Amino acid sequence: MKHLLAAMVVAVGAGGVAGADSTWHVGVDARTDLGTHPGRLAVGMRHCVWDGTLVVDPMAVLDGEHDLDALAEWYPDERFALLFGWRWTAISVAEGILHQQRSLLGLTAVGPSFFGKRVRTSASLELETLWVKHGADTQTEWIGINRNFMDHVGLGLFVRVEYAL
């Protein structure tokens, strides 16, 4: 996880030219998939054609399930982006903490902006792949090509409303 975060920082920093604008943003994600909580908080930085975002789960204090997303988006166009990242999930169970590691790959469509482009909207579709589950006195389970393969792959849709600082 530390290596992924470091790579995202380098990618965001190396993506533009000297003197280009960098914009920090904070926002809220509303999700449709059942694998994560429906409302999550996002904080990130956009620099030229790159955007790096961390998405945290404030509902973890209520039910012991937490998702942390480290996302990067590359904007080859002003209206669309390629999304990729990593999701770490920690689920509190009777035997301890069950950890799950997922890769994320998707597309982002930019929606309308308001208040001089300070409030921005977007919608993203992501394909998530569960690579490994471990912890909580359970056997480590890696993705496999068998009849349970589809249990390791899922689609998610989320809408983000963010404020550019």
TORVO-784737 format. One record per residue (C-alpha): residue number from 1; residue in three letters; z, y, x. Coordinates in Angstrom, 3 decimals, always signed. Layout:
N
@seq->NUM | type->ala | Z->Z | Y->Y | X->X
...
This chain:
165
@seq->1 | type->met | Z->+0.000 | Y->+0.000 | X->+0.000
@seq->2 | type->lys | Z->+0.837 | Y->+2.409 | X->+2.849
@seq->3 | type->his | Z->-2.554 | Y->+1.747 | X->+4.437
@seq->4 | type->leu | Z->-4.375 | Y->+2.429 | X->+1.163
@seq->5 | type->leu | Z->-2.557 | Y->+5.734 | X->+0.674
@seq->6 | type->ala | Z->-3.309 | Y->+6.769 | X->+4.264
@seq->7 | type->ala | Z->-6.995 | Y->+5.880 | X->+3.813
@seq->8 | type->met | Z->-7.149 | Y->+7.961 | X->+0.620
@seq->9 | type->val | Z->-5.640 | Y->+10.978 | X->+2.377
@seq->10 | type->val | Z->-8.178 | Y->+10.646 | X->+5.198
@seq->11 | type->ala | Z->-11.061 | Y->+10.227 | X->+2.728
@seq->12 | type->val | Z->-10.048 | Y->+13.272 | X->+0.719
@seq->13 | type->gly | Z->-9.568 | Y->+15.345 | X->+3.863
@seq->14 | type->ala | Z->-12.813 | Y->+14.249 | X->+5.506
@seq->15 | type->gly | Z->-15.038 | Y->+14.614 | X->+2.472
@seq->16 | type->gly | Z->-15.925 | Y->+18.289 | X->+2.715
@seq->17 | type->val | Z->-16.844 | Y->+21.141 | X->+4.962
@seq->18 | type->ala | Z->-14.480 | Y->+23.560 | X->+6.698
@seq->19 | type->gly | Z->-13.232 | Y->+26.319 | X->+4.437
@seq->20 | type->ala | Z->-14.027 | Y->+24.425 | X->+1.221
@seq->21 | type->asp | Z->-11.678 | Y->+24.849 | X->-1.717
@seq->22 | type->ser | Z->-8.951 | Y->+22.306 | X->-2.307
@seq->23 | type->thr | Z->-7.268 | Y->+22.197 | X->-5.692
@seq->24 | type->trp | Z->-4.020 | Y->+20.445 | X->-6.593
@seq->25 | type->his | Z->-3.738 | Y->+19.155 | X->-10.148
@seq->26 | type->val | Z->-1.103 | Y->+17.654 | X->-12.450
@seq->27 | type->gly | Z->-1.809 | Y->+15.938 | X->-15.717
@seq->28 | type->val | Z->-1.206 | Y->+13.292 | X->-18.337
@seq->29 | type->asp | Z->-3.131 | Y->+10.043 | X->-18.817
@seq->30 | type->ala | Z->-3.439 | Y->+8.488 | X->-22.282
@seq->31 | type->arg | Z->-4.425 | Y->+4.810 | X->-21.986
@seq->32 | type->thr | Z->-5.805 | Y->+2.244 | X->-24.417
@seq->33 | type->asp | Z->-5.200 | Y->-0.998 | X->-22.494
@seq->34 | type->leu | Z->-2.125 | Y->-3.084 | X->-23.239
@seq->35 | type->gly | Z->-1.362 | Y->-3.873 | X->-19.582
@seq->36 | type->thr | Z->+0.214 | Y->-0.466 | X->-18.851
@seq->37 | type->his | Z->+2.222 | Y->+2.106 | X->-20.765
@seq->38 | type->pro | Z->+0.084 | Y->+4.395 | X->-22.937
@seq->39 | type->gly | Z->+1.302 | Y->+7.647 | X->-21.340
@seq->40 | type->arg | Z->+1.472 | Y->+8.238 | X->-17.589
@seq->41 | type->leu | Z->+1.749 | Y->+11.237 | X->-15.250
@seq->42 | type->ala | Z->-0.876 | Y->+12.091 | X->-12.620
@seq->43 | type->val | Z->-0.717 | Y->+14.360 | X->-9.561
@seq->44 | type->gly | Z->-3.505 | Y->+14.796 | X->-7.057
@seq->45 | type->met | Z->-5.824 | Y->+16.944 | X->-5.002
@seq->46 | type->arg | Z->-9.537 | Y->+17.622 | X->-5.327
@seq->47 | type->his | Z->-11.444 | Y->+18.612 | X->-2.198
@seq->48 | type->cys | Z->-15.214 | Y->+19.077 | X->-2.400
@seq->49 | type->val | Z->-16.649 | Y->+15.844 | X->-3.837
@seq->50 | type->trp | Z->-13.432 | Y->+13.803 | X->-3.393
@seq->51 | type->asp | Z->-10.363 | Y->+13.545 | X->-5.587
@seq->52 | type->gly | Z->-7.196 | Y->+11.626 | X->-4.696
@seq->53 | type->thr | Z->-4.594 | Y->+11.000 | X->-7.411
@seq->54 | type->leu | Z->-1.274 | Y->+9.182 | X->-7.733
@seq->55 | type->val | Z->-0.409 | Y->+8.084 | X->-11.264
@seq->56 | type->val | Z->+3.225 | Y->+7.240 | X->-12.037
@seq->57 | type->asp | Z->+4.862 | Y->+5.648 | X->-15.053
@seq->58 | type->pro | Z->+7.800 | Y->+7.658 | X->-16.469
@seq->59 | type->met | Z->+8.573 | Y->+4.931 | X->-19.052
@seq->60 | type->ala | Z->+9.865 | Y->+2.638 | X->-16.281
@seq->61 | type->val | Z->+13.392 | Y->+3.978 | X->-16.798
@seq->62 | type->leu | Z->+13.373 | Y->+2.592 | X->-20.345
@seq->63 | type->asp | Z->+11.987 | Y->-0.924 | X->-19.939
@seq->64 | type->gly | Z->+11.970 | Y->-1.780 | X->-16.220
@seq->65 | type->glu | Z->+8.173 | Y->-2.035 | X->-15.956
@seq->66 | type->his | Z->+6.470 | Y->+0.367 | X->-13.560
@seq->67 | type->asp | Z->+2.850 | Y->+0.917 | X->-12.582
@seq->68 | type->leu | Z->+1.823 | Y->+3.068 | X->-9.637
@seq->69 | type->asp | Z->-1.877 | Y->+3.826 | X->-9.215
@seq->70 | type->ala | Z->-3.426 | Y->+5.243 | X->-6.048
@seq->71 | type->leu | Z->-6.874 | Y->+6.447 | X->-7.112
@seq->72 | type->ala | Z->-9.835 | Y->+8.028 | X->-5.369
@seq->73 | type->glu | Z->-12.857 | Y->+9.468 | X->-7.105
@seq->74 | type->trp | Z->-16.158 | Y->+10.451 | X->-5.545
@seq->75 | type->tyr | Z->-18.194 | Y->+13.041 | X->-7.466
@seq->76 | type->pro | Z->-21.872 | Y->+12.780 | X->-6.491
@seq->77 | type->asp | Z->-22.498 | Y->+14.951 | X->-9.559
@seq->78 | type->glu | Z->-20.420 | Y->+17.581 | X->-11.384
@seq->79 | type->arg | Z->-20.169 | Y->+15.431 | X->-14.524
@seq->80 | type->phe | Z->-19.633 | Y->+11.885 | X->-13.214
@seq->81 | type->ala | Z->-17.555 | Y->+10.138 | X->-10.556
@seq->82 | type->leu | Z->-17.080 | Y->+6.683 | X->-9.097
@seq->83 | type->leu | Z->-13.445 | Y->+5.643 | X->-9.338
@seq->84 | type->phe | Z->-11.691 | Y->+3.148 | X->-7.085
@seq->85 | type->gly | Z->-8.084 | Y->+2.423 | X->-6.259
@seq->86 | type->trp | Z->-5.099 | Y->+0.106 | X->-6.258
@seq->87 | type->arg | Z->-2.374 | Y->-0.575 | X->-8.845
@seq->88 | type->trp | Z->+1.046 | Y->-1.917 | X->-7.942
@seq->89 | type->thr | Z->+3.044 | Y->-3.185 | X->-10.908
@seq->90 | type->ala | Z->+6.754 | Y->-4.011 | X->-10.767
@seq->91 | type->ile | Z->+8.265 | Y->-5.821 | X->-13.743
@seq->92 | type->ser | Z->+12.011 | Y->-6.331 | X->-14.001
@seq->93 | type->val | Z->+12.778 | Y->-9.880 | X->-15.187
@seq->94 | type->ala | Z->+15.991 | Y->-11.918 | X->-15.219
@seq->95 | type->glu | Z->+15.225 | Y->-13.471 | X->-11.814
@seq->96 | type->gly | Z->+14.422 | Y->-10.137 | X->-10.092
@seq->97 | type->ile | Z->+11.308 | Y->-8.014 | X->-9.712
@seq->98 | type->leu | Z->+7.859 | Y->-9.514 | X->-10.299
@seq->99 | type->his | Z->+5.163 | Y->-7.684 | X->-8.318
@seq->100 | type->gln | Z->+1.465 | Y->-7.606 | X->-9.194
@seq->101 | type->gln | Z->-1.362 | Y->-6.137 | X->-7.077
@seq->102 | type->arg | Z->-4.644 | Y->-5.039 | X->-8.678
@seq->103 | type->ser | Z->-7.820 | Y->-3.384 | X->-7.423
@seq->104 | type->leu | Z->-9.493 | Y->-0.802 | X->-9.649
@seq->105 | type->leu | Z->-13.169 | Y->+0.094 | X->-9.890
@seq->106 | type->gly | Z->-14.739 | Y->+2.329 | X->-12.506
@seq->107 | type->leu | Z->-16.566 | Y->+5.407 | X->-13.710
@seq->108 | type->thr | Z->-15.251 | Y->+8.821 | X->-14.734
@seq->109 | type->ala | Z->-17.021 | Y->+11.235 | X->-17.074
@seq->110 | type->val | Z->-15.912 | Y->+14.862 | X->-16.913
@seq->111 | type->gly | Z->-15.143 | Y->+16.451 | X->-20.272
@seq->112 | type->pro | Z->-14.826 | Y->+20.076 | X->-21.307
@seq->113 | type->ser | Z->-12.710 | Y->+22.573 | X->-19.356
@seq->114 | type->phe | Z->-10.634 | Y->+25.408 | X->-20.787
@seq->115 | type->phe | Z->-8.933 | Y->+28.614 | X->-19.633
@seq->116 | type->gly | Z->-11.290 | Y->+29.389 | X->-16.768
@seq->117 | type->lys | Z->-11.516 | Y->+25.694 | X->-15.742
@seq->118 | type->arg | Z->-7.730 | Y->+25.523 | X->-15.205
@seq->119 | type->val | Z->-7.321 | Y->+22.866 | X->-17.914
@seq->120 | type->arg | Z->-9.735 | Y->+19.992 | X->-17.367
@seq->121 | type->thr | Z->-10.429 | Y->+16.798 | X->-19.272
@seq->122 | type->ser | Z->-12.027 | Y->+13.508 | X->-18.299
@seq->123 | type->ala | Z->-12.428 | Y->+9.947 | X->-19.535
@seq->124 | type->ser | Z->-12.514 | Y->+6.905 | X->-17.259
@seq->125 | type->leu | Z->-13.423 | Y->+3.270 | X->-17.693
@seq->126 | type->glu | Z->-11.922 | Y->+0.922 | X->-15.119
@seq->127 | type->leu | Z->-12.308 | Y->-2.735 | X->-14.234
@seq->128 | type->glu | Z->-9.051 | Y->-4.100 | X->-12.889
@seq->129 | type->thr | Z->-8.740 | Y->-7.318 | X->-10.925
@seq->130 | type->leu | Z->-5.341 | Y->-8.961 | X->-10.470
@seq->131 | type->trp | Z->-5.364 | Y->-10.382 | X->-6.941
@seq->132 | type->val | Z->-1.799 | Y->-11.607 | X->-6.478
@seq->133 | type->lys | Z->+1.530 | Y->-11.999 | X->-8.307
@seq->134 | type->his | Z->+4.733 | Y->-12.608 | X->-6.362
@seq->135 | type->gly | Z->+8.508 | Y->-12.165 | X->-6.405
@seq->136 | type->ala | Z->+11.273 | Y->-12.884 | X->-8.944
@seq->137 | type->asp | Z->+11.745 | Y->-16.461 | X->-7.719
@seq->138 | type->thr | Z->+8.213 | Y->-17.391 | X->-8.790
@seq->139 | type->gln | Z->+5.489 | Y->-19.040 | X->-6.786
@seq->140 | type->thr | Z->+2.948 | Y->-16.618 | X->-5.306
@seq->141 | type->glu | Z->-0.225 | Y->-16.797 | X->-7.389
@seq->142 | type->trp | Z->-3.572 | Y->-15.605 | X->-5.997
@seq->143 | type->ile | Z->-6.766 | Y->-15.102 | X->-7.962
@seq->144 | type->gly | Z->-8.749 | Y->-18.294 | X->-8.322
@seq->145 | type->ile | Z->-12.141 | Y->-19.316 | X->-9.617
@seq->146 | type->asn | Z->-11.044 | Y->-21.641 | X->-12.388
@seq->147 | type->arg | Z->-10.609 | Y->-21.620 | X->-16.128
@seq->148 | type->asn | Z->-7.905 | Y->-18.916 | X->-15.818
@seq->149 | type->phe | Z->-10.171 | Y->-16.470 | X->-13.938
@seq->150 | type->met | Z->-10.545 | Y->-14.168 | X->-16.961
@seq->151 | type->asp | Z->-6.743 | Y->-13.782 | X->-17.054
@seq->152 | type->his | Z->-7.103 | Y->-11.877 | X->-13.762
@seq->153 | type->val | Z->-9.765 | Y->-9.390 | X->-14.903
@seq->154 | type->gly | Z->-9.449 | Y->-6.636 | X->-17.484
@seq->155 | type->leu | Z->-10.958 | Y->-3.388 | X->-18.704
@seq->156 | type->gly | Z->-9.040 | Y->-0.183 | X->-19.237
@seq->157 | type->leu | Z->-9.961 | Y->+3.169 | X->-20.726
@seq->158 | type->phe | Z->-8.002 | Y->+6.354 | X->-20.207
@seq->159 | type->val | Z->-8.341 | Y->+10.026 | X->-20.998
@seq->160 | type->arg | Z->-6.809 | Y->+12.580 | X->-18.645
@seq->161 | type->val | Z->-5.856 | Y->+16.173 | X->-19.379
@seq->162 | type->glu | Z->-4.897 | Y->+18.023 | X->-16.203
@seq->163 | type->tyr | Z->-3.955 | Y->+21.485 | X->-15.079
@seq->164 | type->ala | Z->-5.432 | Y->+22.798 | X->-11.834
@seq->165 | type->leu | Z->-2.826 | Y->+24.623 | X->-9.757
